[in-house]
Amino acid sequence: MKKIAIAGCGLAGLATALHLLKQSNVSVTLFDPRGIGGGASGVSTGLLHPFPGRLALHSWQAKEGMMSTRTLLDEVEAFTGRPAAHRDGILRLALTEQQKRDFPKCLEFGCEWWPAEQVLERIPGATAAPALWIPEGMTVYSKPYLEGLWQLCQHRGAEFRKEAFHSPEAFDRIVLAMGFETPCSFDIALKMTRGQALLCRWEKSLPLTLLSQGHLTPSEHRFHCQLGSTYEDPKTPLDTSKAFALQEKIAAFYPPARGFEVLETRVGYRIARQNGYRPIVSQIDPKTWVFFGLGSRGLLYHSLLGESLARSLLNELI
Ligand SMILES: Cc1cc2nc3c(=O)[nH]c(=O)nc-3n(C[C@H](O)[C@H](O)[C@H](O)COP(=O)(O)OP(=O)(O)OC[C@H]3O[C@@H](n4cnc5c(N)ncnc54)[C@H](O)[C@@H]3O)c2cc1C
């Protein structure tokens, strides 16, 4: 039996573990001092679609990433018997002239262009603006999904230790999936960003996931929704009033947001390449791999790249 250690129980570490555990002759031990989803993954507002980013360009390997995440979501839902995502599509409102020019480029990938009247009919109370309808888009319920990933890992024999990773000598292979705390000695310029999101209560349930300048997503609780997210320099002092400003930003395309009751401010740290957005999966010594740098595309890439990393490890070991 080959022993593999994974440091970090966020999307990257859990997805890698689950793909490794499809093979029966490996044992997987997960380490995380903050518990399951104690990093950025636990505060993610859950957007999953192929066109993240300001310009709404079709991301690298987006089709494969969507398919791989969808498969893990299906496995988690079948195992836990609870929904792990809102699968009703995402509506991306075009408020600026630039967005009206950029968004229709996605139409060749199966999206629809909704005129303002259609938006108002589907989302009463929204600001009158045309929108890009992304039917395959979904909102992942971060906490139940991460919890479900861990339950599946446990069911397949994984062990969890609520502590920082140590004793590399006890393992045949090690995966460092420690988010912004992943040690990185090679020459890639990285950028860390702090993000804030608000968990809110509203007496109605949100009709759809809305995205424009800021976003509004449903949660696993019918009358809760999430407003996100900010992009801040982590060197500046944490200022939670920036999170409250989100309410006004979202109200620009969904005015009822002004009436939401704020329940909680959530803060997390993302790390990504300074130039480009492809996550980093790399072997740093004969026994150790790193998997991090998922930026704002954690949901799009964690399963696809976790699977390819698991394949590389298994090819080496077995
Ligand atoms: C506010 C906010 C909103 C976001 N919204 C979205 C979204 O809508 N869609 C999307 O796709 N992405 C979103 N993201 C980005 C997404 O959350 C990240 O890309 C993803 O969570 C990164 O996963 P990870 O596993 O690499 O890192 P993390 O989730 O940060 O996990 C790293 C883990 O490593 C652990 N760790 C650290 N040191 C050690 C050690 N020595 N030993 C063991 N464990 C250790 C940490 O405790 C942590 O739990 C958002 C991020 C933020 C902050």
Ligand as a Chemical Component Dictionary entry (heavy atoms), coordinates in Angstrom:
data_LIG
# 
_chem_comp.id                   LIG 
_chem_comp.type                 NON-POLYMER 
_chem_comp.pdbx_formal_charge   0 
_chem_comp.three_letter_code    LIG 
# 
loop_
_chem_comp_atom.comp_id 
_chem_comp_atom.atom_id 
_chem_comp_atom.alt_atom_id 
_chem_comp_atom.type_symbol 
_chem_comp_atom.charge 
_chem_comp_atom.model_Cartn_x 
_chem_comp_atom.model_Cartn_y 
_chem_comp_atom.model_Cartn_z 
_chem_comp_atom.pdbx_ordinal 
LIG C1  C1  C 0 -14.774 35.752 -1.153 1  
LIG C2  C2  C 0 -14.405 34.742 -2.201 2  
LIG C3  C3  C 0 -15.331 34.359 -3.160 3  
LIG C4  C4  C 0 -14.999 33.404 -4.132 4  
LIG N1  N1  N 0 -15.941 33.031 -5.042 5  
LIG C5  C5  C 0 -15.636 32.080 -5.965 6  
LIG C6  C6  C 0 -16.620 31.637 -6.904 7  
LIG O1  O1  O 0 -17.753 32.134 -6.904 8  
LIG N2  N2  N 0 -16.267 30.666 -7.799 9  
LIG C7  C7  C 0 -15.011 30.104 -7.821 10 
LIG O2  O2  O 0 -14.740 29.212 -8.656 11 
LIG N3  N3  N 0 -14.055 30.507 -6.955 12 
LIG C8  C8  C 0 -14.339 31.469 -6.029 13 
LIG N4  N4  N 0 -13.382 31.872 -5.146 14 
LIG C9  C9  C 0 -12.040 31.295 -5.268 15 
LIG C10 C10 C 0 -11.956 29.894 -4.659 16 
LIG O3  O3  O 0 -12.470 29.961 -3.348 17 
LIG C11 C11 C 0 -10.493 29.410 -4.668 18 
LIG O4  O4  O 0 -10.001 29.354 -5.982 19 
LIG C12 C12 C 0 -10.364 28.004 -4.078 20 
LIG O5  O5  O 0 -11.074 27.907 -2.887 21 
LIG C13 C13 C 0 -8.917  27.642 -3.814 22 
LIG O6  O6  O 0 -8.896  26.344 -3.280 23 
LIG P1  P1  P 0 -7.590  25.760 -2.617 24 
LIG O7  O7  O 0 -7.910  24.395 -2.195 25 
LIG O8  O8  O 0 -6.437  25.971 -3.547 26 
LIG O9  O9  O 0 -7.283  26.728 -1.363 27 
LIG P2  P2  P 0 -7.993  26.855 0.069  28 
LIG O10 O10 O 0 -9.442  26.630 0.005  29 
LIG O11 O11 O 0 -7.522  28.157 0.638  30 
LIG O12 O12 O 0 -7.391  25.641 0.891  31 
LIG C14 C14 C 0 -6.084  25.614 1.395  32 
LIG C15 C15 C 0 -6.105  24.921 2.734  33 
LIG O13 O13 O 0 -4.757  24.648 3.151  34 
LIG C16 C16 C 0 -4.735  24.704 4.548  35 
LIG N5  N5  N 0 -3.342  24.794 5.032  36 
LIG C17 C17 C 0 -2.551  25.892 5.098  37 
LIG N6  N6  N 0 -1.363  25.555 5.633  38 
LIG C18 C18 C 0 -1.399  24.214 5.894  39 
LIG C19 C19 C 0 -0.451  23.281 6.437  40 
LIG N7  N7  N 0 0.774   23.642 6.816  41 
LIG N8  N8  N 0 -0.821  21.979 6.551  42 
LIG C20 C20 C 0 -2.053  21.575 6.162  43 
LIG N9  N9  N 0 -2.988  22.422 5.647  44 
LIG C21 C21 C 0 -2.660  23.728 5.501  45 
LIG C22 C22 C 0 -5.609  25.914 4.876  46 
LIG O14 O14 O 0 -6.083  25.843 6.214  47 
LIG C23 C23 C 0 -6.726  25.787 3.835  48 
LIG O15 O15 O 0 -7.874  25.133 4.366  49 
LIG C24 C24 C 0 -13.693 32.829 -4.157 50 
LIG C25 C25 C 0 -12.751 33.199 -3.184 51 
LIG C26 C26 C 0 -13.104 34.147 -2.219 52 
LIG C27 C27 C 0 -12.053 34.519 -1.191 53 
# 
loop_
_chem_comp_bond.comp_id 
_chem_comp_bond.atom_id_1 
_chem_comp_bond.atom_id_2 
_chem_comp_bond.value_order 
_chem_comp_bond.pdbx_ordinal 
LIG C1  C2  SING 1  
LIG C2  C3  SING 2  
LIG C2  C26 DOUB 3  
LIG C3  C4  DOUB 4  
LIG C4  N1  SING 5  
LIG C4  C24 SING 6  
LIG N1  C5  DOUB 7  
LIG C5  C6  SING 8  
LIG C5  C8  SING 9  
LIG C6  O1  DOUB 10 
LIG C6  N2  SING 11 
LIG N2  C7  SING 12 
LIG C7  O2  DOUB 13 
LIG C7  N3  SING 14 
LIG N3  C8  DOUB 15 
LIG C8  N4  SING 16 
LIG N4  C9  SING 17 
LIG N4  C24 SING 18 
LIG C9  C10 SING 19 
LIG C10 O3  SING 20 
LIG C10 C11 SING 21 
LIG C11 O4  SING 22 
LIG C11 C12 SING 23 
LIG C12 O5  SING 24 
LIG C12 C13 SING 25 
LIG C13 O6  SING 26 
LIG O6  P1  SING 27 
LIG P1  O7  DOUB 28 
LIG P1  O8  SING 29 
LIG P1  O9  SING 30 
LIG O9  P2  SING 31 
LIG P2  O10 DOUB 32 
LIG P2  O11 SING 33 
LIG P2  O12 SING 34 
LIG O12 C14 SING 35 
LIG C14 C15 SING 36 
LIG C15 O13 SING 37 
LIG C15 C23 SING 38 
LIG O13 C16 SING 39 
LIG C16 N5  SING 40 
LIG C16 C22 SING 41 
LIG N5  C17 SING 42 
LIG N5  C21 SING 43 
LIG C17 N6  DOUB 44 
LIG N6  C18 SING 45 
LIG C18 C19 SING 46 
LIG C18 C21 DOUB 47 
LIG C19 N7  SING 48 
LIG C19 N8  DOUB 49 
LIG N8  C20 SING 50 
LIG C20 N9  DOUB 51 
LIG N9  C21 SING 52 
LIG C22 O14 SING 53 
LIG C22 C23 SING 54 
LIG C23 O15 SING 55 
LIG C24 C25 DOUB 56 
LIG C25 C26 SING 57 
LIG C26 C27 SING 58 
# 
